Structures are given as C-alpha cells and as structure tokens.
Amino acid sequence: MQISKLPKLSESIFSTMSALANQYDAINLSQGFPNFKTSEKLQQLVTEAMQNGHNQYAPMRGDLELREVIAHKIYKSHQTQYNPLTEITITAGATEALFNAITAFVHQNDEVIIFKPAFDSYEPVVELNGGVPVFIQLNYPDYKINWDEVASKINSKTKMMIVNTPLNPTGTLFTNNDMLALQNLIKNTNIIVLSDEVYEHMTYDGLLHESACKYPTLKEHSFVIASFGKTFHNTGWKIGYTAAPKHLMDEFIKVHEFNVFSINTPYQKAFATYIQDENNYNYLNQFYQDKRNLFLDGIKNSKFTFTPTKGTYFQLLKYDTITQENDVDFAKRLVKEFRIATIPISVFNTNQLDEKVLRFCFAKTDETIKKATEILCQIH
C-alpha cells in the first residue's frame, strides 16, 4: 500500500542550496528573498496595530479596509474593478492562494497546463488533488510561447492553465499579444486561468506588466494572485491576496475557510494604511532595475553569458563556455569552491532539461551584489 500522496517529491533545491550556503558561509543568491530591511514605517504600523488591540481573528475574507485599498490599487493600475466584499481575499502569501484555487477546482484526472520552467509549487498541488500536469517547455534564451502548441494541448479534460508573469525563474514577460492569444484560447470554454503575478512591480526597460485582469474575457476566467512579501521585502510575513470574479471566488473561499480561515490581523491593518501611498511601491521598477544593472555591469568581463532579465528579481546566466558539468553539479561546486549559492534551472524544466543555465537573485544590498560579481568574474 502506498502511503505517500506525493511519492516523487524529495527535499527541494531551495532547501538544498540554502543549507549548502549556510554550511560553506556562501553568498546566498539562490532563494528569492531580499537581504535588506523592510520599511521601518511599515514595521511601525504593525506595532501600532498590535498596541491598538488588533490581535484577534480577522474576517475570513480579510480586513475590509485592506480589501478596499487593494480594489482601488487594482483600478488605478489596470482600470478594472473588483468588488472588495466578494471578489478579493487576503491569503497566507501567494502560496496559499495558489493552493486554494487549484484545490477548489481541480478534480481527479483534470488536466492543468503549466509552462516550464515553472515555480515548483504548481505541480505538486495539482497532483495532490488528483490532477494531471500538462507541460509546455519554453527554451532559453527568450522562452517564447508557441500558442499553437498551447492550443494543441487543450482538450475536454483541460480544467486550468497556470501562467506566471513576470515569469520565475526566466525573468521574461507575457506581452500584450501573449495575453490576447491566451484570452482567445479560453473564450467559449470553462478553463480557469491561475495568473501568478507576484512580481508585478518588477519590470524593466520601460516594459509594462500585463495583468490578466486587464483583458475583460480573460478576467472572467482568472484568479489574479499577488504577494505583499515580494513587493514590500518581507517574505517572512506570508501575506498576499487573490482577486477573481464572484463565481470563482465563491468556491475559493470554501477551501480558504477550512485551510487557514483568516490571516494575521495587525499585519493586515498595517498594509491597509501603507498601501494607500503609491510611493511605497511605485519606485520598485527602477529600484530593482538599478540592482539588475549593477549585477550585469559587474559580470560583463566574466565568462558567463546572458540576456538581461525583463522582470522579477532574478537573472539567468549561461555557463557553457566555462564547463560542461550539469547545472546541479556546477551549482553545488560554486558553493563549495567559490562560496556563492545559486539555483540550477533544470529543476524547473520538463524532465530536468539541462541548458547550462543558473538563476541568480539580485534582491540584495549593493555591497552583496558587488561581492558576488567579483567572485563570478574569477570563475573560468
């Protein structure tokens, strides 16, 4: 008798690389979190909320003021409206939102289309619910989507499609044409789109984030998921939200209620105040573009090759002119010999496709970035 519901899963590459980074006292550019502080003002707002007595259960869907602020933010950004009473839910990070949306709709043998390379949370949740992941492999360096191939994967069993823009780990963006193609594919179907948009405020070189909610037909089929942790440099707080039309959200909250019920109250109160000031997030595109540029300028004389990332706070580097080692082995050697931790891309690909590419996180202090690039320039 098989006991495990996820027998193929073992320790994640993130745990492996972070453990190695700690063991060898390496610069950790592997996991996607900043090594600089979150806003002191935001921390102060959390403290004030606690001191003012906001320490008991929040409403199941989330603090209403925060939901109203989010609805206003979405309207200003994308000129579309969500009802804060029925179409926005605060979640325990984006990960809970992903889990709830998949669990609410995916039944045994339902198919879910996933673009690879993909964030590693998608596939296990689909399988946990008896679904069948259907992969579409995108390739280095541009990771361009062939929408004819996507169309060929759609059939009567297709329940959901998971999209991620800006895309982790590639740093590429869905364009306006991509979103129109997606919208055209799912119109006149019952396919649900799970749009993971946690890096929405990290797009570069004048490129715009294309949210699923900007496209009317697509919006009616979509969950749009966001992360305060990614946006406001506090991933350990684990707060995010999802927005979706009422007919989808009604099913989502059934899972949410019996998963976590509600999210911690003082942090919601703090965000409800903090997000009202657009200056607290509108600077992020330039902030991270400057860090990307610092990183790329620092490795211009290295043996690595690259295409500048268009979004997220990750940069891919190709190393085939340095070694023909597989990417997992090379990543481990970088930690042990050069004291720098990164993530091999093959772990995100179909059948561990190895294109000799590593992912580096540049959500770090300038000092850390400079130290890391000095090391990378020494690798031959």
Secondary structure, 3 states (H helix, E strand, C coil): CCCCCCCCCCCCHHHHHHHHHHHCCCEECCCCCCCCCCCHHHHHHHHHHHHCCCCCCCCCCCCHHHHHHHHHHHHHHHCCCCCCCCCEEEECHHHHHHHHHHHHHCCCCCEEEEEECCCCCHHHHHHHCCCEEEEEECCCCCCCCCHHHHHHHCCCCEEEEEEECCCCCCCCCCCHHHHHHHHHHHCCCCCEEEEECCCCCCECCCCCCCCHHHCHHHHHHEEEEEEHHHHCCCHHHCCEEEECCHHHHHHHHHHHHHHCCCCCHHHHHHHHHHCCCHHHCCCHHHHHHHHHHHHHHHCCCCCCECCCCCECCEEEEECCCCCCCCHHHHHHHHHHHHCEECEEHHHHCHHHCCCCEEEEECCCCHHHHHHHHHHHCCCC
